[in-house]
Amino acid sequence: MPRERKQRAGTMMPDSGKLLDLAEQETGSFLNLLEKAVLLESPTYGDKAASDACGRFFQQLFAGLGFRVRTFPQTECGDHFVAEYGEGDDALMLVGHYDTVFPMGSLAAMPWKVADGKAYGPGAADMKGGLVLAWHAVRLMQKLRIPLRRKIILCVNADEEAGSPTSRALMEEVARNSRYALILEPGMQDYRGVKVSRLGRAAYTVKAHGRSSHSGLAPKDGASAVTELAHQVGELAALNDYDRNVLVSPTYFAAGNRRMSMIPGEGELEVEARAATLEELARVATAIEGLQPKLAGMRLEITGGVNKQPLVFDAKNKALFATVNALAEGLGFSLTRHAVGSGSDGNYTFNAGTPTLDGLGVIGALLHNPGEHLFVDHVPYRMALLVRILAAL
């Protein structure tokens, strides 16, 4: 991989080749800390004590670098925390989470290991690796006495994998008081890939209220929730428009019972909708909210709404990307832009009005799967890039 050797004038930044060499020397320490973090299982829900232990691990790590840590206690998930480093009112926001989608005990089936240039384990890539990466970037800056351009505010939550229901307000508050927001979620494909846009999301529950009846003695007296919801699934499927990045997916269906002689009168389905623009998301949301019964004697009850607006590659985000890309070019490579269908806390920071760049963490694969892993060889490039970003933005 090319390493262009340039010295940034007016800073204590080493040339690109030296910085990459120094970052590569941190790989062993990176893996040691990541192993400790992965072994501290931290599901979003189900074991708050375990999640809090992982949260305290990260709080102590960053406090050891001089970060001023504030915790935000929670009742169901792990505690969130905000850690500040540096002085002044002008701030650069880093965003991460330590919760994972994997239930407690998953280590038994997917143990920590490093093999064939990959590091495996629950949350290794998504996204404990991103937090460990940020820690090493700041520590490397301290070793090299590289000054910050502005104060860092690291905002870390423990319910991101559930959509950040108890931390969204905190994320948005910090974002509104920050110049930029950098999201430490995994990048895309290789060390060059970042995420510049994400789809927005709406979620709904559609309940069908009909009439139960005996399927043999009085079938005409019944109004079947199963049949009604089957019709509604067809209506929802028709809202998909893949060319315009409009995705509508029923995700749960429950109606009926094992008694073959009963026409079920009650049932429900859950559906999520995703779209690339707020206008498209609003259009689809209106269509879902306006669903009408297909059967006589049937009533629909629809609850939900838009819960995550899109992260859009607008003019401000394009300018931020261009700045960060120039920093990457100083290391000998150009960034690649990626649009993804999933959401992150970057959706919230962007919609708080803060220019946002996502996917600045490690590079991984098989996220949310038993084989989740990160690519070790890409770590030095991501670490060196983060050092340059923290020094320049």
C-alpha positions in Angstrom: 0.0 0.0 0.0 1.5 3.4 -1.0 2.9 5.6 1.8 3.4 9.2 0.7 6.0 10.9 2.9 4.9 14.4 3.6 5.3 16.7 6.6 2.4 18.9 7.7 3.7 22.4 8.1 3.1 24.1 11.4 2.3 20.9 13.4 4.3 18.2 15.2 2.8 15.6 12.9 5.3 13.0 11.7 5.4 12.3 8.0 2.9 9.8 6.7 5.3 6.8 6.5 6.5 7.3 10.0 3.0 7.8 11.3 1.8 4.5 9.7 4.8 2.7 11.1 4.1 4.0 14.6 0.4 3.0 14.2 1.4 -0.4 13.1 3.5 -0.8 16.3 0.4 -0.2 18.3 -1.4 -3.2 16.7 -0.3 -5.6 19.5 -1.6 -3.3 22.2 -4.8 -2.8 20.2 -5.5 -6.5 20.1 -4.7 -6.9 23.8 -7.2 -4.2 24.8 -9.8 -5.4 22.3 -9.6 -8.9 23.8 -10.3 -7.6 27.3 -13.2 -5.6 25.9 -14.7 -8.6 24.0 -14.4 -10.9 27.0 -16.6 -8.4 28.9 -19.9 -9.4 27.2 -22.3 -6.5 27.0 -25.7 -7.3 25.4 -28.0 -4.4 25.1 -30.5 -6.0 27.4 -30.6 -9.0 29.6 -27.7 -8.5 31.9 -27.2 -4.9 33.0 -24.4 -5.8 35.5 -22.3 -7.4 32.8 -22.9 -4.5 30.4 -21.9 -2.0 33.2 -18.7 -3.9 33.8 -17.8 -3.4 30.1 -18.8 0.3 30.3 -16.6 0.8 33.4 -13.7 -0.8 31.5 -13.9 1.8 28.7 -14.5 4.7 31.2 -11.4 3.8 33.1 -9.4 3.4 29.8 -10.3 6.9 28.7 -9.9 8.4 32.1 -6.4 7.0 32.1 -5.6 9.3 29.2 -6.9 12.3 31.0 -10.5 12.3 29.7 -13.1 13.8 32.2 -15.8 11.1 32.4 -19.5 11.6 33.3 -21.8 8.7 33.6 -25.5 8.6 32.9 -27.1 5.8 34.9 -29.8 3.6 33.3 -32.2 1.0 34.6 -32.4 -1.6 31.8 -29.3 -1.2 29.7 -25.7 -0.3 30.6 -24.9 3.2 31.7 -24.0 5.7 29.0 -21.0 8.0 29.4 -19.5 11.2 28.0 -15.8 11.8 28.2 -14.2 15.1 27.4 -10.5 15.7 26.5 -9.0 19.1 25.9 -10.2 22.6 26.7 -12.4 25.3 25.1 -15.9 25.5 23.9 -15.2 24.4 20.3 -15.7 20.6 20.2 -15.2 17.6 18.0 -17.7 14.8 18.8 -16.7 11.1 18.7 -19.6 8.6 18.8 -19.5 5.0 19.9 -21.3 2.3 21.7 -20.3 -0.8 23.7 -23.5 -2.8 23.6 -23.7 -5.7 21.2 -26.5 -7.7 19.6 -25.2 -10.9 21.1 -27.0 -12.4 24.1 -25.1 -13.2 27.3 -23.1 -16.4 26.9 -22.4 -16.0 23.2 -18.6 -16.2 23.9 -19.1 -20.0 24.3 -20.1 -20.3 20.6 -18.0 -17.5 19.2 -14.9 -17.1 21.4 -12.3 -14.4 21.1 -9.5 -15.5 18.7 -7.1 -14.0 16.2 -6.5 -16.2 13.1 -5.5 -15.5 9.5 -5.3 -11.8 10.0 -8.8 -11.5 11.6 -9.9 -10.9 15.2 -13.1 -12.6 16.1 -15.6 -12.2 19.0 -18.9 -10.6 20.0 -18.7 -6.9 19.2 -15.1 -7.1 18.0 -16.0 -5.0 14.9 -19.4 -3.5 15.9 -18.1 -1.7 17.7 -15.7 -2.3 20.6 -13.0 -2.2 18.0 -13.9 1.4 17.2 -13.6 2.5 20.8 -10.3 0.8 21.2 -9.1 2.4 18.0 -10.0 5.9 19.3 -8.2 5.2 22.5 -5.0 4.3 20.7 -5.3 7.3 18.4 -5.4 9.7 21.3 -2.6 7.8 23.1 -0.5 8.0 20.0 -1.1 11.7 19.8 0.1 12.1 23.4 3.2 10.0 22.7 4.1 12.2 19.7 2.9 15.4 21.5 0.6 16.2 18.6 -1.8 19.0 19.7 -5.6 18.9 19.2 -7.3 21.4 17.0 -10.3 21.5 19.4 -11.7 19.7 22.4 -12.9 16.0 22.0 -16.2 15.0 23.4 -16.6 11.2 23.2 -20.2 10.1 23.6 -20.7 6.4 24.3 -24.0 4.6 24.8 -25.2 1.2 25.7 -28.4 0.9 23.7 -27.4 1.7 20.2 -28.3 -1.7 18.9 -31.9 -1.1 20.1 -32.1 2.2 18.3 -30.7 4.3 21.2 -34.1 4.9 22.9 -32.6 6.2 26.2 -29.5 7.9 24.7 -30.8 9.7 21.6 -31.5 12.9 23.5 -28.0 12.9 24.9 -26.4 12.2 21.5 -28.4 15.1 20.0 -27.5 17.5 22.8 -23.8 16.8 22.5 -24.0 17.0 18.7 -25.7 20.4 18.8 -22.7 21.7 20.8 -20.0 20.2 18.5 -18.5 21.4 15.2 -18.4 17.9 13.7 -19.5 14.4 14.6 -17.4 11.4 13.7 -19.0 8.0 14.1 -16.8 5.1 15.1 -18.9 2.4 13.5 -17.1 -0.1 11.2 -16.0 1.2 7.8 -16.7 -0.5 4.5 -14.8 -3.0 2.4 -11.3 -2.0 3.3 -9.3 0.7 5.1 -10.5 3.4 2.6 -14.2 2.9 3.0 -16.4 5.3 5.0 -20.2 5.7 5.2 -21.6 8.9 4.0 -25.3 8.2 4.0 -27.8 6.0 5.8 -31.4 5.3 5.2 -34.0 6.7 7.6 -36.4 4.3 9.4 -40.0 4.1 10.4 -41.6 1.3 12.4 -45.2 0.3 12.9 -47.4 -2.3 14.5 -50.6 -3.1 12.6 -53.3 -4.8 14.7 -56.3 -6.4 13.1 -59.5 -6.5 15.1 -62.2 -8.8 13.6 -64.5 -11.5 14.8 -63.8 -15.0 15.9 -66.1 -17.7 14.8 -66.3 -21.5 14.3 -64.8 -22.4 11.0 -67.2 -25.2 10.3 -70.5 -24.1 11.9 -70.4 -20.4 11.3 -67.6 -19.4 8.9 -69.6 -16.5 7.4 -69.9 -14.9 10.9 -66.1 -14.6 11.3 -63.8 -11.8 10.2 -60.4 -13.5 10.0 -57.4 -11.5 11.3 -55.1 -13.9 9.4 -56.8 -13.2 6.1 -56.9 -9.5 6.7 -53.2 -9.2 7.6 -52.3 -11.4 4.6 -54.0 -8.7 2.5 -52.1 -6.0 4.3 -48.7 -7.7 3.7 -49.5 -7.5 0.0 -50.3 -3.8 0.3 -47.0 -3.2 2.2 -44.9 -5.2 -0.3 -46.3 -2.9 -3.1 -44.7 0.1 -1.4 -41.2 -1.2 -2.1 -39.2 0.7 -4.7 -35.7 -0.6 -4.8 -34.6 1.8 -7.5 -35.4 4.7 -5.2 -34.0 3.0 -2.0 -37.5 2.6 -0.5 -37.6 -0.6 1.5 -40.7 -1.9 3.3 -40.4 -5.2 5.3 -42.9 -6.9 7.5 -40.8 -8.4 10.3 -43.3 -10.1 12.6 -46.7 -11.7 12.2 -48.9 -13.3 14.9 -52.5 -14.4 14.5 -54.5 -17.5 15.0 -53.9 -20.5 17.1 -53.6 -24.3 16.9 -57.3 -24.9 17.2 -58.3 -25.8 13.6 -61.9 -25.0 14.1 -61.4 -21.4 15.1 -61.4 -18.4 12.8 -59.1 -15.9 14.6 -60.5 -12.5 15.2 -57.3 -10.9 16.5 -53.8 -10.6 15.1 -50.9 -8.2 14.5 -47.9 -7.6 12.3 -44.9 -5.4 12.6 -43.4 -3.6 9.7 -40.4 -1.3 9.2 -39.8 1.1 6.3 -36.5 2.6 5.2 -35.8 5.4 2.7 -32.9 7.6 1.6 -34.7 11.0 2.0 -37.0 12.4 4.6 -39.6 13.1 1.8 -39.7 9.5 0.7 -39.8 8.3 4.3 -42.7 10.6 5.0 -44.5 9.4 1.9 -44.2 5.7 2.9 -45.1 6.5 6.5 -48.3 8.2 5.3 -49.2 5.2 3.2 -48.7 2.8 6.1 -50.7 5.0 8.5 -53.5 5.1 5.9 -53.9 1.4 5.4 -57.6 0.4 5.2 -59.3 -2.9 6.1 -60.0 -5.3 3.2 -62.6 -7.4 5.0 -66.1 -6.5 6.2 -66.3 -6.3 10.0 -62.6 -5.6 10.4 -60.9 -2.7 12.1 -57.2 -1.8 11.9 -55.2 -0.2 14.7 -51.9 1.3 13.5 -49.3 2.6 15.9 -45.7 3.8 15.4 -44.0 6.4 13.2 -40.6 7.7 12.0 -38.0 7.0 14.6 -34.8 7.7 12.6 -34.4 10.3 9.9 -32.0 9.7 7.1 -28.3 10.6 7.2 -27.9 12.5 3.9 -24.8 13.3 2.0 -25.6 17.0 1.8 -23.4 20.0 1.1 -22.0 20.2 4.7 -21.3 16.5 4.8 -19.6 16.7 1.4 -17.3 19.4 2.7 -16.5 17.3 5.7 -15.8 14.3 3.6 -13.5 16.3 1.3 -11.5 17.6 4.3 -11.1 14.1 5.7 -10.3 12.6 2.3 -7.5 15.2 1.9 -6.1 13.9 5.2 -6.3 10.3 4.0 -4.5 11.3 0.8 -1.7 12.6 3.0 -1.3 9.0 4.1 -1.2 7.7 0.5 -4.8 6.7 -0.2 -8.2 8.1 -1.1 -11.4 7.4 0.8 -14.3 5.6 -0.9 -17.9 6.7 -0.2 -20.6 4.2 0.7 -24.3 4.5 1.2 -25.8 1.9 3.5 -29.3 0.8 4.4 -28.8 0.4 8.2 -29.0 3.2 10.7 -26.6 4.4 13.4 -26.3 7.3 15.9 -24.9 9.2 13.0 -28.5 9.7 11.8 -29.2 11.5 15.1 -26.1 13.7 15.1 -26.8 14.7 11.5 -30.4 15.6 12.2 -29.3 17.6 15.2 -27.7 19.9 12.5 -24.0 18.7 12.9 -21.9 17.7 9.9 -21.4 13.9 10.3 -19.1 11.3 8.8 -19.7 7.7 9.7 -17.8 4.4 9.4 -14.5 5.7 10.8 -13.9 2.7 13.0 -12.3 -0.6 12.2 -12.9 -2.6 9.0 -14.9 -5.8 9.7 -17.3 -8.3 8.2 -20.2 -10.5 9.2 -21.5 -7.9 11.6 -24.3 -9.2 13.9 -23.4 -12.8 12.9 -21.5 -15.5 14.8 -18.5 -15.1 12.6 -18.2 -11.3 13.2 -14.6 -10.2 12.8 -12.3 -7.3 12.0 -9.3 -7.2 9.7 -6.1 -6.7 11.7 -4.0 -5.4 8.8 -6.3 -2.4 8.3 -6.0 -1.2 11.9 -2.9 0.9 11.4 -4.4 2.8 8.5 -7.5 3.6 10.4 -5.6 4.6 13.5 -3.2 6.9 11.5 -6.2 8.5 9.7 -8.0 9.1 13.0 -4.8 10.8 14.4 -4.7 13.1 11.5 -8.4 13.9 11.8 -8.2 14.7 15.5 -5.2 17.0 14.9 -6.7 18.8 11.9 -10.5 19.2 12.3 
